Amino acid sequence: MVGHHPDGVTHAVDDEPSPHDLDRPEIPSIDGTAERAALERQPTLTKPPGSLGRLEDLAVALAGVTGDPQPTLDDATVVVAAGDHGVVDRGVSAYPQAATRAMLENFLNGGAAVNAIADAVGVETLVVDAGIAGDPVPGALSVRIDAGTNDASRGPAMSRADAIEAIEAGVRIAGSELADADVVALGEMGIGNTTIAAAITAALTDAAPAEATGYGTGIDDEALERKVAVVEDALATNGLAASTANDPGATAVEDSPSPSDASDPTDAPDPIDAFARVGGFEVGVLAGVALGCAADRTPVVVDGVISGAAALVANALDPAVRPFLLPSHAGAEPAHAIQLAALGLDPLFAYDLRLGEGTGACLALPIYRSACATHREMATFDDIGLDGDP
């Protein structure tokens, strides 16, 4: 079926989304039998108990996630989803909106950092156009919801129907393009999306905008103040922040369209509405990918602050996704630490990364693969004729 938005952008959809309900896939529970088998195997391996530290815990956790007592993560894909954002017009980024398209083409040509890292660690790259400004980019998997979102600081970023469409597009990608993957890494691109990630983080946690908003692309202090104000505007205008919405001194935006219940911030919206008001198309697609992969027992490695926002959305929609979300690095953006804490994810390393694209998630994959390899391939004490008891 082909849908048409009022601005004339044409986009392909499999089914017209319900205006009210998200078609969520059923996510299974952790496989306790596989997890116990992995836990029982660890003490039999030719090493002192606990000597591989966190690698042992990761192997056991992955057994429960995948349902395989000796999991493998050989086939890996990083999904790089791109979208544009209306808040760019508020001066929140050091780069123009055109950089989104240029980088999307760069991904397709293999010239980005994530391409280099993915190649180095043996990971396939899937580039997705979730809704960038202008015409579609040839070569990208197109699930375009629209040609970028509206300015969330002046009203809802998208309609509820578009929010549902973005998430369901990600679920479909998981079921088709990623069906054979053993593990999936989340990546993204979109000028202005650290502002959106900060707004989503503040909306879905108790964080204040100033606590969740960082320097992003390397803006100066004056631009950071403006960026925090834009996040505050987005929350207040869309009824997602009681403290700012009830503050007479809060920034007012004239002629701001808002949802019918935004006037009463105590009337908390559901996760789809919250996402629709301040989200981005690429964030929705990645949230759907996480949900769809979890339904297929495929672990998902969360990258930086944008992927973290997608993980928050997925978790808000269905907390059953949580065990299938794997951490990578501790990102430099302040919202990332808030996201990881909210999701209970302990990062594997901190390299002061703030690029996004899935770079940190790809770097984490060798660690997860090593955890599985040592768990699966090491000899047992019985194999070498020794008693493993100390």
Secondary structure, DSSP 4 states (H G I P E B T S, - for coil): -EEE-TTS-EEE-SSPPPSS---PPPPPPP-HHHHHHHHHHGGGBSS-TTTTTHHHHHHHHHHHHHT-SS----SEEEEEEEE--GGGGGS--SS-THHHHHHHHHHHTT-SHHHHHHHHHT-EEEEEEEE-SSSPPTTSEE--SSSS---TTSS-SS-HHHHHHHHHHHHHHHHHTTTT-SEEEEEEE-TTHHHHHHHHHHHHSS--HHHH---TTT--HHHHHHHHHHHHHHHHHTT--HHHHT-TTSPP-TT----TTTT-TTSPPPHHHHHHHH--HHHHHHHHHHHHHHHTT--EE--SHHHHHHHHHHHHH-GGGGGGEE--B--SSHHHHHHHHHHT---SB-------TTHHHHHHHHHHHHHHHHHHHSPBTTTTT-----
